[in-house]
Amino acid sequence: MVNYSTRGTLDRVGRVLAIDVGGRRIGLAISDPSRTLARPLSTLTVNSAEDGVARVAQEIARLSAELDKDDDALAAIVVGAPTRLDGSASDQTSSVDAFVEALRARTALPIMREDERLTSREAESRLASGERDWRRRKARLDAAAAAIILQDYLDRQ
């Protein structure tokens, strides 16, 4: 995976925020301080790519202020990288790349990419087993997909 960070290797201290970027919704997930477990955080409904970057930057600022202890602070960001099953770039890859570049201009935190192939389907499957109402599942889907992206990243570290 491509590492957009300019800081080199990541410290093992602090939480990691995951972002599942979509055209209308952006899912967020966060790790525990030990970087062992990921959990869904929220889903942001956005009107445009610029709105999405601004809303995510606001959430990063909010979390950074809220989690200000050294071992509990927000330390890194992982963004889901959309690719086709064969690993080639998808139609969404360039828009996510633009999102990452715009976000890098708004935060000093290192930003990495993580493969997001089939995470939305996996999240839908997991949510369907516990929630029959598709409207409720849809509202939680993007944050659940972000949690899967983050857990995959954490498991590889």
Disulfide bonds with the S-S distance in Angstrom:
none
